[in-house]
Amino acid sequence: MGEIRQLSTEQEVRDAFPVMNQLRTHLSKDLFYELFLQMEKEGYTLFANVHEGKIVALAGFAMLTNLYDGKHIYLYDLITDSNERSKGYGEELLAFLESFALQNNCNCVALSSNVSRLDAHRFYTDKMNYEMPSYVFKKKF
């Protein structure tokens, strides 16, 4: 399959934009990098699954602690390039994050998924055995 590696240099992160932009369509390349820098200070980490020199999937997460999950990985972003879906790259990357979480004594991997992303929900529940224990609520300002 692919090689999973952390992206940290400016060029690596900027090279990830075309794939990330498929999930976060509102971002420009510059805003993406600016937000990455701020989020990195807050514990955000970006991993890529690279196949034949090309980024085919991305996962952005932070290791956090809260009262209901204890120490855990919160997965903010998981996207496979639309031209590379159904080849196992997303599954490989998520399995890597689960392993990473276990190695770091985390209790779980948690994420939020937009209600309209039914294919993603099936991926999480049917293929990766995730539960859907709650709803996420948001009030924009």
N, C-alpha and C positions, 0 to 999 in steps of 0.2 A: 504494500500500500504506500502511504506517504511517510514523510519524515515530519515529526511534530517538534516544533521549536518555538521558543519565546521570541517575540519581536520587541526590540528595545531601541534600536537606532532610529533616527529620524527617517532615513531612507526606507528601512524595513516597514515602518508604520505607514508611511505615505504610499508604499507599494501595495499595502493591504486595502487601501481605500476603495478601489473598484469592487472588491468583494463585499466589504462592509457596507458600501453604499446601496447594495441590493437589499439590505435589511433596513438601514438607516438612511432612507432616501432624501430626507430633509437636509442632510449635511453637505457642505462643500468640503473639498479636500483640506483647505486651510482650517476651517472650523473643526473638522474631525481631528486634525493634529493638535490644535489648541486644546480641545476638550480632553484628548488622550493625555497630554502633559499634566493637566490639572487632576485628572482621575488617577494617573500613575502616582501622584503625591499622596493620594488617598487610598492606595493599595490596589489599584486596578492593574491587572496583568493581561497581556494579549498573547495568545498562542496561535500559531498557524499550522495547518497541515499542508505540507509542500510536496507536490508530486511532479517529478521531472522538471524541477526548477520553478514551478508555478504554484502560487497560493491557491488551493482548492477549497479550503474551509478555514474559518476563524472562530475562536472562542475568547471572549473577554469576560473576566471575572474578578472578584475580590474575595479574600478570605476574611470572614467577619464572625462576630459572636453576638448573639442576641439571647433573650430570655426563653424563647420557645424552641429554637434549634440548637442552642449552644454554639460551639465552634463549627462553622460550615463554609462551604464555597457558595457564593451567590453568583450565578451565571447571568450576566447582563446581556451578552450577545453570543449567539451561535448561528452561523450562517455557512452554508455550502454554496459555492458558485453555482448559479443556475445551469450552467453548461456541464456541471460535474455531479449533479444530484443522482442519487440511487446507485452510487458506486462504492458506498461504504465509508466515505471520507468523514462525514459528520459523525457517524457511529464510532469510528476510530478515535476521533478527537474527543467526543464525550466520554468514551471509555477511558481515555488517557486522563481526563480531568477527574473522573471518579477514582482512579488509582492515585492520582496526585492528592486528592482529598483524604483518602485513607492513609497515605504515607504521612500526612500532616495532622493526623488525629482528628479529622473532622467527622462530625456525625452524619452529614448528608450533603448533597448538592441540591440547591433550591434555585428556582427560576420563575419568571413570569412570562407568559406568552399571550400575545394579542388574541382576543376572542375570535377574530376572523381567520386565524392561521390554523385551520382544521387539519391540514397535512402535517404541520408541526406537532399538533396535539397527538395525532395518531403515532407519529414517530416516538414521542416521549412515552406515551402510555403503552402502546402495543409492542414496539420494538425494544425500547430501553427500560421498560418496567417501572416507570415513574407513576406516582400517585398524584391526584389533584385534590389535596386536602382543603383548599381554601380559594376564595376569590380575592382579587386585588382591586382596591378602590382608589380612585384618584380624583382630586379636585384641582383643576388648573387655575392659575392666576395670571 
